[in-house]
């Protein structure tokens, strides 16, 4: 019992996990398509406010889609990992990339929200002057 063999995932279990991840990815893609259609079909009371809000919503949905795709990619790597060391490496790389992506996404959404607020204030000021 001096030589321990590393734990290996049985082939059947790995194949099942891969199919499950792929099915989940397809289901999510269908959800995203439906959500995009819902955003495209949304109606607002003021056209400019609607367009601005729609742009921010699309941006947020794109980020969510990107983040979920990254999670599916991680899941795919994890089910193909041969040992715990490889699992931990994939997890570490994922966390680092997601933290960087989140910082960038939050900054971008903050800028977009400020632009929407500025445009809304400008529109409200113009409407007040017209009265």
N, C-alpha and C positions, 0 to 999 in steps of 0.2 A: 504494500500500500504506500510505497514511497513516491511513486509517480502518479499524481492526480491528473485526471483528464479534465479539460475545461468543459463546462456545460455547453452543449450545443442544442439549438432548437431543432426539433424534428422537421424533416422536409415537409410533411403534411401540414404541420402547424404553421410553418413559414408561408406556404402557398395559400393557406386559408387566410392568414393575416394580410397577405398581399392583395388577395381578392377583396377582402373587407375594406381595406384602405381605398382601393380603386372604386368600389361601389359608393363609399362615402364621398369620395371626391366627385363622382358623377352626380350624386344627389345634391351636393353643395353647388355645383355648377348650375344645375337646374334652378335651385333657389336663387342664386345670384342673377340669372337671366330674368326670372320673374320679378325680382326686386328692381332691376334696371328698368323693366317695362313699367312698373308701378311708378317709379320716379319720373319717367318720361311722360306718363299720363297724368301726373299731378297738376292740379289747377290752383292758382293763387288768386287773390283778389287784385293785387297790383302786379302787372306784368314784370316790371323790373325787379321787384322783391322776389317774385316767383323764380325768375331766371337766376338771380344771385343765390338764393337758397338751394335751388336745384343744382347749381354748380358745386356748392360746398358739399351737398349730399352725395353727388357723384364722386367727388374727390374722396370723401370718407368711405364710401362703398368700395372704391378702387383700393384704398388702403386695407380695408377689411379683407377684401378678396386676396390681395397680395399676402397678407399675414396668414390667412387660412391656407393658401397654397404652400407657403413656407412650412406650415405645420404638417401638411400632408407629405411634403418632401421629406421632412424629418421622420415621420412615421414610416415612410417607405425605406429610408436608410436604416431605421431601427429594426425593422423586421428582417432586413438583410444582414444585419450585424452578426458577426461570428462569435464575439465574446463581449464581456462586460466592458473591457477597455475601449472597444470600438463604440459601444453604446454611449459611454461617458464622453468620448471625443465628439461624437455627433451632437450630443446634447449641449456640450460646452460651445461648440461652433454656432449652434442654433440660438442659444441665449445671447451670445455676443452680437450676432447679426440682427436679432430682433430688438435688442436694446438700441442699437444704432438706428435701425429703421423707425422705431417708435419716436426717438428724439426728433428725427427729421420730419416725420409725419405730424407730430404735435406742433412743431414750429410752423410748418406749412399751413396747417389748419388754423392756427392762431392768426397768421397773416390774412388768410382768406376771410376769417370771421371779422377781423378789423375792417377789411375792405367792404364787406357786406354792411356792417354797422355804419360806416362812413357814407356809403351810398344811400342807405335808408334815412340817415339824418339829413343828407342833402335834399332828398326827395321831400321829406317832411318840411324842411325850411322853404323850399320852393312852393309847396302847397299852402303854407301859412302866408307867404307874400302875396299869393294870388287872391286871397280872401279879402 
